[in-house]
Amino acid sequence: LTAAFAVLFNGSFRYVREIASERDALLEFELELDGIAVNGIDLISWNDAGQITEFKVMVRPRKGLEAVAAAMFNEMSGRQ
């Protein structure tokens, strides 16, 4: 998660939509990474105790996903 925060929360990250129910939330986000507009969602579910039971992140378009993957690889391997 540390790598994800370092890559995604680069100053351009913003949530643009929230859809929520009693135990689920879908949060749509946008950011720019290396000049590429990235759009994605966080899909989160939790139990009665408020503990997260499922957390999915989906990113598009493909070149945005590739940019995120490369940046996270670099972050986790100590490359810049």
LOMARNU-753248 format. One record per atom (N, C-alpha, C): x, y, z; residue number from 1. Coordinates in steps of 0.001 Angstrom, whole numbers. Layout:
N
<atom><xx>X</xx><yy>Y</yy><zz>Z</zz><seq>NUM</seq></atom>
...
END
This chain:
80
<atom><xx>810</xx><yy>-1201</yy><zz>0</zz><seq>1</seq></atom>
<atom><xx>0</xx><yy>0</yy><zz>0</zz><seq>1</seq></atom>
<atom><xx>850</xx><yy>1259</yy><zz>0</zz><seq>1</seq></atom>
<atom><xx>2023</xx><yy>1181</yy><zz>599</zz><seq>2</seq></atom>
<atom><xx>2901</xx><yy>2342</yy><zz>621</zz><seq>2</seq></atom>
<atom><xx>3281</xx><yy>2767</yy><zz>-789</zz><seq>2</seq></atom>
<atom><xx>3587</xx><yy>1798</yy><zz>-1648</zz><seq>3</seq></atom>
<atom><xx>3928</xx><yy>2103</yy><zz>-3043</zz><seq>3</seq></atom>
<atom><xx>2740</xx><yy>2715</yy><zz>-3767</zz><seq>3</seq></atom>
<atom><xx>1549</xx><yy>2188</yy><zz>-3524</zz><seq>4</seq></atom>
<atom><xx>350</xx><yy>2729</yy><zz>-4172</zz><seq>4</seq></atom>
<atom><xx>127</xx><yy>4182</yy><zz>-3773</zz><seq>4</seq></atom>
<atom><xx>269</xx><yy>4485</yy><zz>-2490</zz><seq>5</seq></atom>
<atom><xx>107</xx><yy>5866</yy><zz>-2037</zz><seq>5</seq></atom>
<atom><xx>1149</xx><yy>6776</yy><zz>-2666</zz><seq>5</seq></atom>
<atom><xx>2395</xx><yy>6312</yy><zz>-2719</zz><seq>6</seq></atom>
<atom><xx>3466</xx><yy>7128</yy><zz>-3293</zz><seq>6</seq></atom>
<atom><xx>3226</xx><yy>7420</yy><zz>-4766</zz><seq>6</seq></atom>
<atom><xx>2695</xx><yy>6448</yy><zz>-5502</zz><seq>7</seq></atom>
<atom><xx>2472</xx><yy>6615</yy><zz>-6942</zz><seq>7</seq></atom>
<atom><xx>1188</xx><yy>7383</yy><zz>-7230</zz><seq>7</seq></atom>
<atom><xx>104</xx><yy>6986</yy><zz>-6602</zz><seq>8</seq></atom>
<atom><xx>-1202</xx><yy>7551</yy><zz>-6955</zz><seq>8</seq></atom>
<atom><xx>-1441</xx><yy>8940</yy><zz>-6380</zz><seq>8</seq></atom>
<atom><xx>-1034</xx><yy>9170</yy><zz>-5150</zz><seq>9</seq></atom>
<atom><xx>-1303</xx><yy>10460</yy><zz>-4517</zz><seq>9</seq></atom>
<atom><xx>-176</xx><yy>11440</yy><zz>-4825</zz><seq>9</seq></atom>
<atom><xx>-73</xx><yy>11773</yy><zz>-6109</zz><seq>10</seq></atom>
<atom><xx>1024</xx><yy>12597</yy><zz>-6616</zz><seq>10</seq></atom>
<atom><xx>669</xx><yy>14076</yy><zz>-6747</zz><seq>10</seq></atom>
<atom><xx>-425</xx><yy>14498</yy><zz>-6163</zz><seq>11</seq></atom>
<atom><xx>-842</xx><yy>15893</yy><zz>-6261</zz><seq>11</seq></atom>
<atom><xx>-1969</xx><yy>16105</yy><zz>-7255</zz><seq>11</seq></atom>
<atom><xx>-2102</xx><yy>15200</yy><zz>-8228</zz><seq>12</seq></atom>
<atom><xx>-3188</xx><yy>15337</yy><zz>-9208</zz><seq>12</seq></atom>
<atom><xx>-4366</xx><yy>14419</yy><zz>-8873</zz><seq>12</seq></atom>
<atom><xx>-4179</xx><yy>13510</yy><zz>-7924</zz><seq>13</seq></atom>
<atom><xx>-5225</xx><yy>12543</yy><zz>-7573</zz><seq>13</seq></atom>
<atom><xx>-6438</xx><yy>13248</yy><zz>-6985</zz><seq>13</seq></atom>
<atom><xx>-7627</xx><yy>12827</yy><zz>-7433</zz><seq>14</seq></atom>
<atom><xx>-8862</xx><yy>13343</yy><zz>-6834</zz><seq>14</seq></atom>
<atom><xx>-9979</xx><yy>12321</yy><zz>-7023</zz><seq>14</seq></atom>
<atom><xx>-10800</xx><yy>12187</yy><zz>-6015</zz><seq>15</seq></atom>
<atom><xx>-12015</xx><yy>11388</yy><zz>-6142</zz><seq>15</seq></atom>
<atom><xx>-13065</xx><yy>12246</yy><zz>-6823</zz><seq>15</seq></atom>
<atom><xx>-13769</xx><yy>11670</yy><zz>-7798</zz><seq>16</seq></atom>
<atom><xx>-14754</xx><yy>12435</yy><zz>-8562</zz><seq>16</seq></atom>
<atom><xx>-16182</xx><yy>11916</yy><zz>-8401</zz><seq>16</seq></atom>
<atom><xx>-16329</xx><yy>10724</yy><zz>-7802</zz><seq>17</seq></atom>
<atom><xx>-17682</xx><yy>10197</yy><zz>-7594</zz><seq>17</seq></atom>
<atom><xx>-17657</xx><yy>9155</yy><zz>-6484</zz><seq>17</seq></atom>
<atom><xx>-18745</xx><yy>9106</yy><zz>-5744</zz><seq>18</seq></atom>
<atom><xx>-18895</xx><yy>8108</yy><zz>-4683</zz><seq>18</seq></atom>
<atom><xx>-20285</xx><yy>7513</yy><zz>-4771</zz><seq>18</seq></atom>
<atom><xx>-20335</xx><yy>6195</yy><zz>-4777</zz><seq>19</seq></atom>
<atom><xx>-21600</xx><yy>5465</yy><zz>-4726</zz><seq>19</seq></atom>
<atom><xx>-21483</xx><yy>4535</yy><zz>-3534</zz><seq>19</seq></atom>
<atom><xx>-22395</xx><yy>4665</yy><zz>-2561</zz><seq>20</seq></atom>
<atom><xx>-22240</xx><yy>3892</yy><zz>-1334</zz><seq>20</seq></atom>
<atom><xx>-23566</xx><yy>3286</yy><zz>-891</zz><seq>20</seq></atom>
<atom><xx>-23453</xx><yy>2133</yy><zz>-246</zz><seq>21</seq></atom>
<atom><xx>-24596</xx><yy>1492</yy><zz>396</zz><seq>21</seq></atom>
<atom><xx>-24170</xx><yy>1115</yy><zz>1819</zz><seq>21</seq></atom>
<atom><xx>-24943</xx><yy>274</yy><zz>2463</zz><seq>22</seq></atom>
<atom><xx>-24684</xx><yy>-52</yy><zz>3865</zz><seq>22</seq></atom>
<atom><xx>-23321</xx><yy>-701</yy><zz>4086</zz><seq>22</seq></atom>
<atom><xx>-22891</xx><yy>-1576</yy><zz>3172</zz><seq>23</seq></atom>
<atom><xx>-21620</xx><yy>-2295</yy><zz>3361</zz><seq>23</seq></atom>
<atom><xx>-20696</xx><yy>-2250</yy><zz>2153</zz><seq>23</seq></atom>
<atom><xx>-20998</xx><yy>-1390</yy><zz>1207</zz><seq>24</seq></atom>
<atom><xx>-20184</xx><yy>-1305</yy><zz>-10</zz><seq>24</seq></atom>
<atom><xx>-20023</xx><yy>148</yy><zz>-430</zz><seq>24</seq></atom>
<atom><xx>-18905</xx><yy>418</yy><zz>-1079</zz><seq>25</seq></atom>
<atom><xx>-18698</xx><yy>1744</yy><zz>-1660</zz><seq>25</seq></atom>
<atom><xx>-17899</xx><yy>1598</yy><zz>-2952</zz><seq>25</seq></atom>
<atom><xx>-18233</xx><yy>2421</yy><zz>-3916</zz><seq>26</seq></atom>
<atom><xx>-17478</xx><yy>2534</yy><zz>-5148</zz><seq>26</seq></atom>
<atom><xx>-17017</xx><yy>3984</yy><zz>-5233</zz><seq>26</seq></atom>
<atom><xx>-15715</xx><yy>4169</yy><zz>-5300</zz><seq>27</seq></atom>
<atom><xx>-15127</xx><yy>5510</yy><zz>-5343</zz><seq>27</seq></atom>
<atom><xx>-14387</xx><yy>5659</yy><zz>-6663</zz><seq>27</seq></atom>
<atom><xx>-14830</xx><yy>6571</yy><zz>-7505</zz><seq>28</seq></atom>
<atom><xx>-14165</xx><yy>6807</yy><zz>-8786</zz><seq>28</seq></atom>
<atom><xx>-13101</xx><yy>7883</yy><zz>-8597</zz><seq>28</seq></atom>
<atom><xx>-11935</xx><yy>7655</yy><zz>-9198</zz><seq>29</seq></atom>
<atom><xx>-10843</xx><yy>8621</yy><zz>-9069</zz><seq>29</seq></atom>
<atom><xx>-10220</xx><yy>8931</yy><zz>-10421</zz><seq>29</seq></atom>
<atom><xx>-9506</xx><yy>10045</yy><zz>-10456</zz><seq>30</seq></atom>
<atom><xx>-8757</xx><yy>10477</yy><zz>-11629</zz><seq>30</seq></atom>
<atom><xx>-7408</xx><yy>11006</yy><zz>-11161</zz><seq>30</seq></atom>
<atom><xx>-6410</xx><yy>10855</yy><zz>-12011</zz><seq>31</seq></atom>
<atom><xx>-5103</xx><yy>11443</yy><zz>-11761</zz><seq>31</seq></atom>
<atom><xx>-4350</xx><yy>11515</yy><zz>-13074</zz><seq>31</seq></atom>
<atom><xx>-3248</xx><yy>12227</yy><zz>-13059</zz><seq>32</seq></atom>
<atom><xx>-2360</xx><yy>12261</yy><zz>-14207</zz><seq>32</seq></atom>
<atom><xx>-1029</xx><yy>11679</yy><zz>-13764</zz><seq>32</seq></atom>
<atom><xx>-505</xx><yy>10777</yy><zz>-14585</zz><seq>33</seq></atom>
<atom><xx>755</xx><yy>10121</yy><zz>-14267</zz><seq>33</seq></atom>
<atom><xx>1615</xx><yy>10091</yy><zz>-15521</zz><seq>33</seq></atom>
<atom><xx>2748</xx><yy>10748</yy><zz>-15472</zz><seq>34</seq></atom>
<atom><xx>3652</xx><yy>10824</yy><zz>-16623</zz><seq>34</seq></atom>
<atom><xx>2934</xx><yy>11322</yy><zz>-17874</zz><seq>34</seq></atom>
<atom><xx>2058</xx><yy>12320</yy><zz>-17702</zz><seq>35</seq></atom>
<atom><xx>1336</xx><yy>12904</yy><zz>-18827</zz><seq>35</seq></atom>
<atom><xx>157</xx><yy>12088</yy><zz>-19320</zz><seq>35</seq></atom>
<atom><xx>-180</xx><yy>11017</yy><zz>-18623</zz><seq>36</seq></atom>
<atom><xx>-1295</xx><yy>10147</yy><zz>-19027</zz><seq>36</seq></atom>
<atom><xx>-2454</xx><yy>10347</yy><zz>-18061</zz><seq>36</seq></atom>
<atom><xx>-3639</xx><yy>10590</yy><zz>-18608</zz><seq>37</seq></atom>
<atom><xx>-4844</xx><yy>10701</yy><zz>-17790</zz><seq>37</seq></atom>
<atom><xx>-5273</xx><yy>9300</yy><zz>-17374</zz><seq>37</seq></atom>
<atom><xx>-5374</xx><yy>9087</yy><zz>-16071</zz><seq>38</seq></atom>
<atom><xx>-5736</xx><yy>7786</yy><zz>-15510</zz><seq>38</seq></atom>
<atom><xx>-7082</xx><yy>7927</yy><zz>-14822</zz><seq>38</seq></atom>
<atom><xx>-7960</xx><yy>6950</yy><zz>-15060</zz><seq>39</seq></atom>
<atom><xx>-9274</xx><yy>6912</yy><zz>-14437</zz><seq>39</seq></atom>
<atom><xx>-9424</xx><yy>5548</yy><zz>-13792</zz><seq>39</seq></atom>
<atom><xx>-10028</xx><yy>5498</yy><zz>-12614</zz><seq>40</seq></atom>
<atom><xx>-10193</xx><yy>4203</yy><zz>-11976</zz><seq>40</seq></atom>
<atom><xx>-11232</xx><yy>4219</yy><zz>-10885</zz><seq>40</seq></atom>
<atom><xx>-11429</xx><yy>3051</yy><zz>-10290</zz><seq>41</seq></atom>
<atom><xx>-12368</xx><yy>2932</yy><zz>-9174</zz><seq>41</seq></atom>
<atom><xx>-11742</xx><yy>2109</yy><zz>-8059</zz><seq>41</seq></atom>
<atom><xx>-12137</xx><yy>2431</yy><zz>-6838</zz><seq>42</seq></atom>
<atom><xx>-11894</xx><yy>1603</yy><zz>-5668</zz><seq>42</seq></atom>
<atom><xx>-13243</xx><yy>995</yy><zz>-5313</zz><seq>42</seq></atom>
<atom><xx>-13308</xx><yy>-324</yy><zz>-5226</zz><seq>43</seq></atom>
<atom><xx>-14530</xx><yy>-1022</yy><zz>-4842</zz><seq>43</seq></atom>
<atom><xx>-14263</xx><yy>-1656</yy><zz>-3477</zz><seq>43</seq></atom>
<atom><xx>-14977</xx><yy>-1187</yy><zz>-2460</zz><seq>44</seq></atom>
<atom><xx>-14686</xx><yy>-1572</yy><zz>-1080</zz><seq>44</seq></atom>
<atom><xx>-15930</xx><yy>-2168</yy><zz>-427</zz><seq>44</seq></atom>
<atom><xx>-15734</xx><yy>-3273</yy><zz>282</zz><seq>45</seq></atom>
<atom><xx>-16809</xx><yy>-3887</yy><zz>1077</zz><seq>45</seq></atom>
<atom><xx>-16304</xx><yy>-4055</yy><zz>2503</zz><seq>45</seq></atom>
<atom><xx>-17214</xx><yy>-3993</yy><zz>3476</zz><seq>46</seq></atom>
<atom><xx>-16831</xx><yy>-4160</yy><zz>4872</zz><seq>46</seq></atom>
<atom><xx>-17909</xx><yy>-4931</yy><zz>5613</zz><seq>46</seq></atom>
<atom><xx>-17536</xx><yy>-5466</yy><zz>6771</zz><seq>47</seq></atom>
<atom><xx>-18456</xx><yy>-6280</yy><zz>7570</zz><seq>47</seq></atom>
<atom><xx>-19144</xx><yy>-5429</yy><zz>8637</zz><seq>47</seq></atom>
<atom><xx>-19922</xx><yy>-6085</yy><zz>9483</zz><seq>48</seq></atom>
<atom><xx>-20666</xx><yy>-5381</yy><zz>10545</zz><seq>48</seq></atom>
<atom><xx>-19747</xx><yy>-4657</yy><zz>11523</zz><seq>48</seq></atom>
<atom><xx>-18520</xx><yy>-5152</yy><zz>11676</zz><seq>49</seq></atom>
<atom><xx>-17564</xx><yy>-4532</yy><zz>12596</zz><seq>49</seq></atom>
<atom><xx>-16823</xx><yy>-3369</yy><zz>11944</zz><seq>49</seq></atom>
<atom><xx>-17148</xx><yy>-3080</yy><zz>10673</zz><seq>50</seq></atom>
<atom><xx>-16485</xx><yy>-1990</yy><zz>9970</zz><seq>50</seq></atom>
<atom><xx>-15121</xx><yy>-2361</yy><zz>9396</zz><seq>50</seq></atom>
<atom><xx>-14790</xx><yy>-3651</yy><zz>9406</zz><seq>51</seq></atom>
<atom><xx>-13511</xx><yy>-4115</yy><zz>8861</zz><seq>51</seq></atom>
<atom><xx>-13642</xx><yy>-4356</yy><zz>7357</zz><seq>51</seq></atom>
<atom><xx>-12666</xx><yy>-3909</yy><zz>6613</zz><seq>52</seq></atom>
<atom><xx>-12684</xx><yy>-4115</yy><zz>5159</zz><seq>52</seq></atom>
<atom><xx>-12548</xx><yy>-5602</yy><zz>4871</zz><seq>52</seq></atom>
<atom><xx>-13456</xx><yy>-6124</yy><zz>4066</zz><seq>53</seq></atom>
<atom><xx>-13438</xx><yy>-7536</yy><zz>3689</zz><seq>53</seq></atom>
<atom><xx>-13041</xx><yy>-7727</yy><zz>2230</zz><seq>53</seq></atom>
<atom><xx>-13151</xx><yy>-6677</yy><zz>1450</zz><seq>54</seq></atom>
<atom><xx>-12783</xx><yy>-6748</yy><zz>36</zz><seq>54</seq></atom>
<atom><xx>-12367</xx><yy>-5359</yy><zz>-419</zz><seq>54</seq></atom>
<atom><xx>-11290</xx><yy>-5307</yy><zz>-1197</zz><seq>55</seq></atom>
<atom><xx>-10813</xx><yy>-4030</yy><zz>-1730</zz><seq>55</seq></atom>
<atom><xx>-10261</xx><yy>-4300</yy><zz>-3120</zz><seq>55</seq></atom>
<atom><xx>-10924</xx><yy>-3769</yy><zz>-4129</zz><seq>56</seq></atom>
<atom><xx>-10477</xx><yy>-3936</yy><zz>-5511</zz><seq>56</seq></atom>
<atom><xx>-10200</xx><yy>-2569</yy><zz>-6099</zz><seq>56</seq></atom>
<atom><xx>-9165</xx><yy>-2513</yy><zz>-6904</zz><seq>57</seq></atom>
<atom><xx>-8847</xx><yy>-1292</yy><zz>-7636</zz><seq>57</seq></atom>
<atom><xx>-8822</xx><yy>-1648</yy><zz>-9114</zz><seq>57</seq></atom>
<atom><xx>-9532</xx><yy>-883</yy><zz>-9914</zz><seq>58</seq></atom>
<atom><xx>-9548</xx><yy>-1070</yy><zz>-11357</zz><seq>58</seq></atom>
<atom><xx>-9120</xx><yy>239</yy><zz>-12005</zz><seq>58</seq></atom>
<atom><xx>-8257</xx><yy>140</yy><zz>-13012</zz><seq>59</seq></atom>
<atom><xx>-7677</xx><yy>1320</yy><zz>-13652</zz><seq>59</seq></atom>
<atom><xx>-7846</xx><yy>1221</yy><zz>-15158</zz><seq>59</seq></atom>
<atom><xx>-8101</xx><yy>2350</yy><zz>-15784</zz><seq>60</seq></atom>
<atom><xx>-8189</xx><yy>2422</yy><zz>-17229</zz><seq>60</seq></atom>
<atom><xx>-7680</xx><yy>3768</yy><zz>-17689</zz><seq>60</seq></atom>
<atom><xx>-7372</xx><yy>4028</yy><zz>-18897</zz><seq>61</seq></atom>
<atom><xx>-7268</xx><yy>3089</yy><zz>-20011</zz><seq>61</seq></atom>
<atom><xx>-6020</xx><yy>2224</yy><zz>-19864</zz><seq>61</seq></atom>
<atom><xx>-5800</xx><yy>1362</yy><zz>-20822</zz><seq>62</seq></atom>
<atom><xx>-4677</xx><yy>425</yy><zz>-20732</zz><seq>62</seq></atom>
<atom><xx>-3340</xx><yy>1143</yy><zz>-20526</zz><seq>62</seq></atom>
<atom><xx>-3112</xx><yy>2227</yy><zz>-21259</zz><seq>63</seq></atom>
<atom><xx>-1832</xx><yy>2921</yy><zz>-21088</zz><seq>63</seq></atom>
<atom><xx>-1729</xx><yy>3550</yy><zz>-19700</zz><seq>63</seq></atom>
<atom><xx>-2859</xx><yy>3882</yy><zz>-19093</zz><seq>64</seq></atom>
<atom><xx>-2859</xx><yy>4360</yy><zz>-17713</zz><seq>64</seq></atom>
<atom><xx>-2503</xx><yy>3248</yy><zz>-16747</zz><seq>64</seq></atom>
<atom><xx>-3072</xx><yy>2071</yy><zz>-16961</zz><seq>65</seq></atom>
<atom><xx>-2755</xx><yy>912</yy><zz>-16134</zz><seq>65</seq></atom>
<atom><xx>-1278</xx><yy>567</yy><zz>-16263</zz><seq>65</seq></atom>
<atom><xx>-759</xx><yy>603</yy><zz>-17479</zz><seq>66</seq></atom>
<atom><xx>653</xx><yy>296</yy><zz>-17694</zz><seq>66</seq></atom>
<atom><xx>1556</xx><yy>1324</yy><zz>-16997</zz><seq>66</seq></atom>
<atom><xx>1165</xx><yy>2597</yy><zz>-17028</zz><seq>67</seq></atom>
<atom><xx>1951</xx><yy>3640</yy><zz>-16357</zz><seq>67</seq></atom>
<atom><xx>1928</xx><yy>3442</yy><zz>-14845</zz><seq>67</seq></atom>
<atom><xx>773</xx><yy>3109</yy><zz>-14295</zz><seq>68</seq></atom>
<atom><xx>662</xx><yy>2863</yy><zz>-12856</zz><seq>68</seq></atom>
<atom><xx>1499</xx><yy>1642</yy><zz>-12471</zz><seq>68</seq></atom>
<atom><xx>1393</xx><yy>571</yy><zz>-13243</zz><seq>69</seq></atom>
<atom><xx>2144</xx><yy>-654</yy><zz>-12944</zz><seq>69</seq></atom>
<atom><xx>3649</xx><yy>-386</yy><zz>-12980</zz><seq>69</seq></atom>
<atom><xx>4117</xx><yy>335</yy><zz>-13988</zz><seq>70</seq></atom>
<atom><xx>5549</xx><yy>635</yy><zz>-14098</zz><seq>70</seq></atom>
<atom><xx>6020</xx><yy>1506</yy><zz>-12944</zz><seq>70</seq></atom>
<atom><xx>5229</xx><yy>2513</yy><zz>-12584</zz><seq>71</seq></atom>
<atom><xx>5605</xx><yy>3405</yy><zz>-11490</zz><seq>71</seq></atom>
<atom><xx>5613</xx><yy>2653</yy><zz>-10162</zz><seq>71</seq></atom>
<atom><xx>4667</xx><yy>1755</yy><zz>-9958</zz><seq>72</seq></atom>
<atom><xx>4642</xx><yy>981</yy><zz>-8715</zz><seq>72</seq></atom>
<atom><xx>5811</xx><yy>6</yy><zz>-8663</zz><seq>72</seq></atom>
<atom><xx>6153</xx><yy>-601</yy><zz>-9795</zz><seq>73</seq></atom>
<atom><xx>7318</xx><yy>-1482</yy><zz>-9839</zz><seq>73</seq></atom>
<atom><xx>8576</xx><yy>-705</yy><zz>-9455</zz><seq>73</seq></atom>
<atom><xx>8729</xx><yy>469</yy><zz>-10043</zz><seq>74</seq></atom>
<atom><xx>9889</xx><yy>1304</yy><zz>-9734</zz><seq>74</seq></atom>
<atom><xx>9919</xx><yy>1697</yy><zz>-8257</zz><seq>74</seq></atom>
<atom><xx>8762</xx><yy>2039</yy><zz>-7719</zz><seq>75</seq></atom>
<atom><xx>8674</xx><yy>2432</yy><zz>-6307</zz><seq>75</seq></atom>
<atom><xx>9049</xx><yy>1269</yy><zz>-5392</zz><seq>75</seq></atom>
<atom><xx>8545</xx><yy>88</yy><zz>-5690</zz><seq>76</seq></atom>
<atom><xx>8816</xx><yy>-1075</yy><zz>-4838</zz><seq>76</seq></atom>
<atom><xx>10239</xx><yy>-1600</yy><zz>-4975</zz><seq>76</seq></atom>
<atom><xx>10858</xx><yy>-1343</yy><zz>-6116</zz><seq>77</seq></atom>
<atom><xx>12227</xx><yy>-1830</yy><zz>-6310</zz><seq>77</seq></atom>
<atom><xx>13274</xx><yy>-762</yy><zz>-5999</zz><seq>77</seq></atom>
<atom><xx>12812</xx><yy>421</yy><zz>-5602</zz><seq>78</seq></atom>
<atom><xx>13732</xx><yy>1493</yy><zz>-5251</zz><seq>78</seq></atom>
<atom><xx>14286</xx><yy>2255</yy><zz>-6443</zz><seq>78</seq></atom>
<atom><xx>13713</xx><yy>2030</yy><zz>-7617</zz><seq>79</seq></atom>
<atom><xx>14161</xx><yy>2753</yy><zz>-8819</zz><seq>79</seq></atom>
<atom><xx>13396</xx><yy>4045</yy><zz>-8951</zz><seq>79</seq></atom>
<atom><xx>14003</xx><yy>5038</yy><zz>-9555</zz><seq>80</seq></atom>
<atom><xx>13316</xx><yy>6316</yy><zz>-9785</zz><seq>80</seq></atom>
<atom><xx>13425</xx><yy>6734</yy><zz>-11220</zz><seq>80</seq></atom>
END
